[in-house]
Amino acid sequence: MRTMFPARCGLLFAAGLLASACGAGGTGSEGTGSDGTGAGKAAPSRAASSPPAETSAPPTLEAADGSDVTACRKADCEILVEGAVDVPLATRFGITDFDVRHEAPNTVTFEYARPDTEHVAEIKGTGMLALASGVKVTIEEIDDTGAVLRFEPKTLDPENDKASGSHGVHLHTEG
Protein backbone atom coordinates (compact mmCIF):
# COMPACT_ATOMS: atom_id res chain seq x y z
CA MET A 1 0.00 0.00 0.00
CA ARG A 2 1.22 3.45 -0.85
CA THR A 3 1.37 6.17 1.78
CA MET A 4 0.42 9.69 0.74
CA PHE A 5 1.25 11.26 4.05
CA PRO A 6 3.66 13.94 2.70
CA ALA A 7 1.16 15.10 0.08
CA ARG A 8 -1.69 15.33 2.58
CA CYS A 9 0.49 17.35 4.94
CA GLY A 10 1.34 19.75 2.15
CA LEU A 11 -2.33 20.19 1.24
CA LEU A 12 -3.35 20.71 4.86
CA PHE A 13 -0.53 23.23 5.36
CA ALA A 14 -1.60 25.19 2.25
CA ALA A 15 -5.24 25.14 3.38
CA GLY A 16 -4.19 26.48 6.79
CA LEU A 17 -2.26 29.36 5.21
CA LEU A 18 -5.21 30.21 3.00
CA ALA A 19 -7.60 30.20 5.96
CA SER A 20 -5.33 32.50 8.01
CA ALA A 21 -4.91 34.86 5.08
CA CYS A 22 -8.67 35.13 4.68
CA GLY A 23 -9.20 35.68 8.40
CA ALA A 24 -6.54 38.42 8.59
CA GLY A 25 -8.27 40.83 6.28
CA GLY A 26 -9.57 41.28 2.78
CA THR A 27 -12.97 39.65 3.43
CA GLY A 28 -14.64 42.60 5.09
CA SER A 29 -14.28 41.12 8.58
CA GLU A 30 -11.60 43.54 9.80
CA GLY A 31 -12.09 44.56 13.36
CA THR A 32 -14.32 41.59 14.24
CA GLY A 33 -13.02 39.26 16.91
CA SER A 34 -13.59 35.55 17.12
CA ASP A 35 -16.56 36.23 19.40
CA GLY A 36 -18.21 38.54 16.79
CA THR A 37 -18.11 41.60 19.09
CA GLY A 38 -15.77 43.75 17.05
CA ALA A 39 -13.02 43.39 19.64
CA GLY A 40 -10.44 42.22 17.11
CA LYS A 41 -7.61 44.29 15.72
CA ALA A 42 -8.26 46.49 12.72
CA ALA A 43 -6.03 45.96 9.75
CA PRO A 44 -3.29 48.59 9.55
CA SER A 45 -3.96 51.40 7.10
CA ARG A 46 -1.71 51.46 4.10
CA ALA A 47 -2.51 55.08 3.19
CA ALA A 48 0.36 57.46 3.90
CA SER A 49 -0.52 59.94 6.57
CA SER A 50 -0.14 63.55 5.50
CA PRO A 51 1.16 66.23 7.86
CA PRO A 52 -1.51 68.43 9.41
CA ALA A 53 -2.29 71.59 7.48
CA GLU A 54 -0.60 74.66 8.90
CA THR A 55 -3.26 76.93 10.28
CA SER A 56 -1.17 79.61 11.95
CA ALA A 57 -0.93 82.96 10.17
CA PRO A 58 2.52 84.10 9.05
CA PRO A 59 4.20 86.42 11.51
CA THR A 60 3.46 90.07 10.92
CA LEU A 61 6.14 92.73 10.78
CA GLU A 62 6.27 95.12 13.70
CA ALA A 63 8.31 98.29 14.25
CA ALA A 64 8.85 100.29 17.44
CA ASP A 65 7.39 103.47 15.89
CA GLY A 66 4.80 101.72 13.74
CA SER A 67 4.33 103.53 10.43
CA ASP A 68 4.90 107.02 11.90
CA VAL A 69 7.48 108.60 9.56
CA THR A 70 7.57 111.80 11.63
CA ALA A 71 9.36 109.79 14.34
CA CYS A 72 12.36 109.71 11.98
CA ARG A 73 12.98 113.47 11.81
CA LYS A 74 16.17 113.10 13.88
CA ALA A 75 17.09 109.80 12.15
CA ASP A 76 16.48 107.84 15.34
CA CYS A 77 13.51 105.56 14.76
CA GLU A 78 12.25 102.18 13.61
CA ILE A 79 9.34 102.25 11.16
CA LEU A 80 7.31 99.85 9.07
CA VAL A 81 7.07 100.78 5.39
CA GLU A 82 4.23 99.28 3.35
CA GLY A 83 4.13 100.92 -0.07
CA ALA A 84 5.65 104.41 -0.48
CA VAL A 85 6.38 107.07 2.16
CA ASP A 86 8.18 110.43 2.36
CA VAL A 87 10.42 110.58 5.44
CA PRO A 88 10.88 114.16 6.72
CA LEU A 89 14.53 114.20 7.81
CA ALA A 90 15.89 117.27 9.62
CA THR A 91 17.71 119.81 7.41
CA ARG A 92 20.98 119.21 9.31
CA PHE A 93 21.39 115.99 7.29
CA GLY A 94 21.56 117.94 4.01
CA ILE A 95 18.78 115.87 2.42
CA THR A 96 16.00 117.88 0.77
CA ASP A 97 13.75 114.91 -0.03
CA PHE A 98 13.85 111.28 1.21
CA ASP A 99 11.31 108.89 -0.33
CA VAL A 100 11.16 105.19 0.53
CA ARG A 101 9.20 102.53 -1.36
CA HIS A 102 8.72 98.85 -0.54
CA GLU A 103 8.20 96.59 -3.55
CA ALA A 104 7.18 92.96 -3.06
CA PRO A 105 8.67 90.56 -2.56
CA ASN A 106 11.95 91.90 -1.14
CA THR A 107 13.02 95.31 -2.49
CA VAL A 108 13.29 98.72 -0.85
CA THR A 109 14.00 101.73 -3.07
CA PHE A 110 15.33 104.97 -1.60
CA GLU A 111 15.09 108.15 -3.68
CA TYR A 112 16.80 111.06 -1.97
CA ALA A 113 17.94 114.51 -3.01
CA ARG A 114 20.68 116.86 -1.97
CA PRO A 115 20.71 120.48 -3.18
CA ASP A 116 22.60 119.63 -6.41
CA THR A 117 22.04 115.90 -6.93
CA GLU A 118 19.39 113.21 -6.92
CA HIS A 119 20.14 109.65 -5.86
CA VAL A 120 18.47 106.26 -6.11
CA ALA A 121 19.43 103.23 -4.04
CA GLU A 122 17.65 99.93 -4.62
CA ILE A 123 18.34 97.25 -2.02
CA LYS A 124 17.09 93.68 -2.35
CA GLY A 125 16.66 91.69 0.85
CA THR A 126 18.02 92.90 4.15
CA GLY A 127 20.86 95.42 4.11
CA MET A 128 21.65 99.06 4.72
CA LEU A 129 22.08 102.49 3.19
CA ALA A 130 24.55 104.83 4.91
CA LEU A 131 24.61 108.41 3.68
CA ALA A 132 27.74 110.52 3.90
CA SER A 133 25.64 113.23 5.56
CA GLY A 134 25.08 111.15 8.70
CA VAL A 135 22.02 108.96 8.23
CA LYS A 136 22.18 105.18 8.29
CA VAL A 137 19.08 103.13 7.39
CA THR A 138 19.09 99.39 8.04
CA ILE A 139 16.50 97.06 6.51
CA GLU A 140 16.00 94.79 9.52
CA GLU A 141 13.15 92.65 8.17
CA ILE A 142 11.40 92.40 4.84
CA ASP A 143 8.66 90.26 3.33
CA ASP A 144 5.86 90.53 0.75
CA THR A 145 3.89 92.95 2.91
CA GLY A 146 6.52 95.50 3.92
CA ALA A 147 9.89 96.30 5.46
CA VAL A 148 11.06 97.29 8.94
CA LEU A 149 13.61 100.11 8.66
CA ARG A 150 15.92 101.27 11.47
CA PHE A 151 17.17 104.87 11.10
CA GLU A 152 20.29 105.99 13.02
CA PRO A 153 22.16 109.33 13.07
CA LYS A 154 25.43 107.69 12.08
CA THR A 155 28.16 108.23 9.48
CA LEU A 156 30.14 105.31 8.11
CA ASP A 157 32.08 107.32 5.53
CA PRO A 158 31.84 111.15 5.49
CA GLU A 159 32.93 111.19 1.82
CA ASN A 160 30.68 108.51 0.27
CA ASP A 161 27.25 106.98 0.47
CA LYS A 162 27.45 103.21 1.06
CA ALA A 163 24.94 100.42 0.62
CA SER A 164 24.69 96.66 0.98
CA GLY A 165 21.96 94.11 0.37
CA SER A 166 21.63 90.40 1.00
CA HIS A 167 20.23 89.92 -2.53
CA GLY A 168 21.81 92.85 -4.35
CA VAL A 169 22.20 96.62 -4.51
CA HIS A 170 21.87 99.25 -7.21
CA LEU A 171 23.04 102.88 -6.65
CA HIS A 172 22.46 105.66 -9.15
CA THR A 173 23.27 109.39 -9.00
CA GLU A 174 21.97 112.17 -11.27
CA GLY A 175 23.22 115.72 -11.36
Buried (B, 14 or more C-beta within 10 A) or exposed (E): EEEEEEEEEEEEEEEEEEEEEEEEBEEEBBEBEEEEEEEBEEEEEEEEEEEEEEEEEEEEBEBEBEEEBEBBBEBBBBBBBEEEBEBEBEEEBBBEEBBBBBEEEBBBBBBBBBEEEBBBBBBBBBBBBBBBBBBBBBBBBBBEBBBBBBBBBBBEEEEEBBBBBEEEBEBEEEE
